Amino acid sequence: MVAQTRLFGEVVIEDDKVLDFPNGIIGIEDKHKFAIIYDVERGEDTAIRWLQSMEDPYLALPVIEPFSFLDDYNPIIEDALLEPIGNPKDEDIIVLLTLIVSSDVTKVTANLKAPIVINSAVCKGEQIIAENPEYEAKYNVYDAIQRKKAGE
């Protein structure tokens, strides 16, 4: 499948890499097909990736794996909320957090409260509100990375 993207131009996405979000994403419920893409110039190991809509070239959300900056991230999620994506086994779960990017790198935040959970076995995703009261919708990623580097 060929996706037109605002950020990366034309991108070829293998059909088995297209993710189905049966309920869309919070605030974007009318879009259901996405792919995770990254800037090839920075390499596959880059922390920030993009959740690119396959239906709208202008819709791409920056995402990050929480464990790249937060070792103990463990969202509490009701099992029933995972039913739309087939109640994945632990080894099939990929968790991503949406980012709010700022021109000031010290102000980049991640939404810990509403992780995107992907069942890699069936290529389905769902954004879910975690029950953890301590998780913020605007968690400072820069500060967390600095703490991790310092070994805190």
Phi, psi and chi 1 to 4 in degrees:
 res  aa     phi    psi   chi1   chi2   chi3   chi4
   1 MET       -  139.2  172.8  179.6  -82.0      -
   2 VAL  -104.7  126.9  176.0      -      -      -
   3 ALA  -111.0  133.9      -      -      -      -
   4 GLN   -89.7  128.0  -65.0  -62.2  -33.6      -
   5 THR  -127.3  147.8   71.9      -      -      -
   6 ARG   -70.6  -37.4  178.1  180.0   61.7   86.4
   7 LEU   -83.3  -35.9  -63.2  169.6      -      -
   8 PHE  -121.5    6.8  -58.4  108.1      -      -
   9 GLY    73.1 -141.8      -      -      -      -
  10 GLU   -83.8  127.6 -167.2  174.1  -84.4      -
  11 VAL  -128.0  133.3  177.4      -      -      -
  12 VAL   -89.8  124.4  176.6      -      -      -
  13 ILE  -119.3  125.7  -54.2  -70.1      -      -
  14 GLU   -65.2  141.0  -64.4  174.9   33.6      -
  15 ASP   -54.6  -36.2  -70.9  -17.8      -      -
  16 ASP   -77.6    2.6   64.4  -12.8      -      -
  17 LYS  -104.8   -3.2  -59.2  -66.1 -175.7 -162.6
  18 VAL   -80.4  127.8  175.4      -      -      -
  19 LEU   -97.1  137.2  -55.8  169.3      -      -
  20 ASP  -101.1  123.9  177.2   36.3      -      -
  21 PHE  -107.9   93.7  -77.5   74.1      -      -
  22 PRO   -54.1  -33.1  -20.2   28.4      -      -
  23 ASN  -106.5   12.3  -62.2  -51.7      -      -
  24 GLY    70.1 -159.2      -      -      -      -
  25 ILE  -121.3  149.3  -67.2  174.9      -      -
  26 ILE   -52.1  123.6  -63.5  170.2      -      -
  27 GLY    86.6  -10.2      -      -      -      -
  28 ILE  -135.8   52.6  -43.6  168.3      -      -
  29 GLU   -69.1  -16.2  -70.0   83.3    4.4      -
  30 ASP   -88.4   -3.6   63.7  -30.8      -      -
  31 LYS  -108.6  132.0  -55.1  -65.9 -176.0 -127.4
  32 HIS  -125.0  -16.1  -58.2  -82.7      -      -
  33 LYS  -112.4  124.1  -58.1  -69.5 -176.7 -166.0
  34 PHE  -138.2  162.4  -69.0   84.7      -      -
  35 ALA  -140.4  149.2      -      -      -      -
  36 ILE   -91.9  120.6  -60.4  169.2      -      -
  37 ILE  -126.3  163.8   61.1  175.0      -      -
  38 TYR  -143.6  164.2   58.7   91.4      -      -
  39 ASP   -77.2  108.9 -174.9  -11.4      -      -
  40 VAL   -61.0  -26.6  -68.3      -      -      -
  41 GLU   -67.1  -29.1  -68.7  177.1    9.8      -
  42 ARG   -90.1  -13.2  -67.2 -176.0  176.8 -140.2
  43 GLY    94.2  163.2      -      -      -      -
  44 GLU   -68.6  -22.1 -168.8  173.3  -24.1      -
  45 ASP   -85.4    4.8  -67.4  -27.3      -      -
  46 THR   -61.6  141.5 -176.5      -      -      -
  47 ALA   -69.2  -40.5      -      -      -      -
  48 ILE   -91.1  129.1  -62.2  174.8      -      -
  49 ARG  -123.6 -179.5  -61.8  178.7 -177.5 -130.4
  50 TRP  -127.5  132.3  -63.3   87.4      -      -
  51 LEU   -93.5   97.1 -169.4   61.3      -      -
  52 GLN   -93.2  127.1  173.1   68.0   52.3      -
  53 SER   -68.7  134.8  169.5      -      -      -
  54 MET   -86.4   -6.1  -58.4  -56.9  -71.4      -
  55 GLU  -105.5  -15.8  -59.2  156.6  -54.4      -
  56 ASP  -143.2  108.9 -178.1  -14.9      -      -
  57 PRO   -62.5  -19.8   18.4  -26.7      -      -
  58 TYR   -90.8   -1.5  -64.4   99.6      -      -
  59 LEU  -107.5  106.0  177.1   58.2      -      -
  60 ALA  -143.7  125.7      -      -      -      -
  61 LEU  -103.7  128.4  -56.3  172.3      -      -
  62 PRO   -70.5  133.9   22.7  -27.7      -      -
  63 VAL  -134.4  159.1  -66.8      -      -      -
  64 ILE  -147.1  148.1 -168.9  168.1      -      -
  65 GLU   -76.6  130.0  -68.8 -175.8   14.3      -
  66 PRO   -62.0  -30.1   19.7  -29.2      -      -
  67 PHE   -73.4   -8.5  -50.9  108.8      -      -
  68 SER   -72.5  -16.9   64.4      -      -      -
  69 PHE  -138.5   -6.3   63.1   91.6      -      -
  70 LEU  -142.3   97.8 -160.1   60.2      -      -
  71 ASP   -63.8  -32.6  -67.9  -29.4      -      -
  72 ASP  -103.5   22.9   59.8   -9.6      -      -
  73 TYR   -67.4  122.8 -176.8   69.2      -      -
  74 ASN  -149.0   80.7 -171.5   19.3      -      -
  75 PRO   -66.5  137.9   24.4  -30.8      -      -
  76 ILE   -88.6  118.6  -61.1  169.6      -      -
  77 ILE  -132.3  130.1  -61.9  170.5      -      -
  78 GLU   -63.2  136.8  -95.5 -175.7   57.1      -
  79 ASP   -55.4  -37.2  -70.8  -18.3      -      -
  80 ALA   -61.0  -28.2      -      -      -      -
  81 LEU   -72.7  -15.8  -63.6  175.0      -      -
  82 LEU   -92.1   -5.7  -63.7  174.1      -      -
  83 GLU   -58.3  -40.0  -73.0  176.9    8.3      -
  84 PRO   -60.2  -20.5  -23.7   33.3      -      -
  85 ILE  -110.2   17.6   62.3  170.3      -      -
  86 GLY    85.5   24.3      -      -      -      -
  87 ASN    43.1   71.3  -68.4  -44.2      -      -
  88 PRO   -65.3  152.4   23.4  -31.4      -      -
  89 LYS   -73.7  155.2  -62.7  176.2 -172.9  170.5
  90 ASP   -53.5  -41.3  -72.8  -12.2      -      -
  91 GLU   -71.0  -12.5   62.6  -92.5   18.5      -
  92 ASP   -99.3    0.1  -65.1  -32.4      -      -
  93 ILE   -88.9  130.3  -67.1  175.7      -      -
  94 ILE  -118.1  130.4  -62.8  169.9      -      -
  95 VAL  -114.5  130.3  177.6      -      -      -
  96 LEU  -128.3  152.4  -61.0  171.7      -      -
  97 LEU  -119.7  138.7  -57.4  173.9      -      -
  98 THR   -77.0  147.8   55.9      -      -      -
  99 LEU  -112.6  149.0  -67.2  172.6      -      -
 100 ILE  -110.6  112.0  -63.3  175.2      -      -
 101 VAL   -94.0  139.7  179.0      -      -      -
 102 SER  -123.5  156.6  168.6      -      -      -
 103 SER   -66.8  -21.5   58.5      -      -      -
 104 ASP   -95.5  107.8  179.5   -7.5      -      -
 105 VAL   -57.4  -25.2   71.3      -      -      -
 106 THR   -74.4   -6.4   66.7      -      -      -
 107 LYS  -112.1    9.0  -64.4 -169.0 -178.7  -15.1
 108 VAL   -68.6  131.4  173.0      -      -      -
 109 THR  -124.6  156.0   62.2      -      -      -
 110 ALA  -120.7  147.9      -      -      -      -
 111 ASN   -91.1   95.6 -174.4  -15.0      -      -
 112 LEU   -74.7  -23.3  -58.9 -177.4      -      -
 113 LYS   -74.7  -27.3 -167.7   66.5  177.3  169.6
 114 ALA  -130.5   72.6      -      -      -      -
 115 PRO   -67.8  154.1   28.0  -35.5      -      -
 116 ILE   -96.4  122.4  -67.8  173.2      -      -
 117 VAL  -110.5  126.4 -179.8      -      -      -
 118 ILE  -117.7  133.0  -63.4  168.2      -      -
 119 ASN   -93.8  101.7 -179.5  -14.7      -      -
 120 SER   -67.8  -21.5   63.5      -      -      -
 121 ALA   -69.4  -30.6      -      -      -      -
 122 VAL  -123.0    6.0  -64.2      -      -      -
 123 CYS    55.1   48.9  -66.7      -      -      -
 124 LYS  -124.8  147.0  -72.5 -169.6  173.1 -159.5
 125 GLY  -134.9  160.5      -      -      -      -
 126 GLU  -152.9  135.2 -175.6   80.7   15.1      -
 127 GLN   -93.1  128.7 -172.3  171.7   26.8      -
 128 ILE  -127.5  142.3  -61.7  171.7      -      -
 129 ILE   -84.6  119.0  -55.9  -64.4      -      -
 130 ALA   -74.5  146.3      -      -      -      -
 131 GLU   -82.8   -9.2  -65.3  179.9   29.3      -
 132 ASN   -62.5  115.0  -51.3   60.4      -      -
 133 PRO   -67.4  -23.2   20.5  -27.4      -      -
 134 GLU   -80.6  -11.2   71.2  -84.9   17.3      -
 135 TYR   -81.6  130.7  -74.0  166.6      -      -
 136 GLU   -97.1  155.0  -53.0  169.0   37.6      -
 137 ALA   -81.1  -19.2      -      -      -      -
 138 LYS  -131.8   77.6  -68.4 -175.7  177.7 -179.4
 139 TYR   -92.1  126.6 -178.0   83.1      -      -
 140 ASN   -70.9  111.2 -172.5  -67.2      -      -
 141 VAL   -73.0  -39.6  173.9      -      -      -
 142 TYR   -58.8  -48.3  179.4   82.7      -      -
 143 ASP   -61.1  -40.7  -69.7  -14.5      -      -
 144 ALA   -64.5  -40.3      -      -      -      -
 145 ILE   -65.8  -40.5  -70.7  170.5      -      -
 146 GLN   -63.9  -40.7  -63.4  -49.4  -52.3      -
 147 ARG   -64.6  -41.4  -76.1 -168.4  -58.2  -87.9
 148 LYS   -64.0  -42.3 -170.9  169.4 -177.3  171.3
 149 LYS   -62.9  -34.3  -76.9 -179.0 -178.9  176.6
 150 ALA   -80.1   -6.4      -      -      -      -
 151 GLY    81.1   21.0      -      -      -      -
 152 GLU   -78.1      -  -66.5  178.4   23.8      -
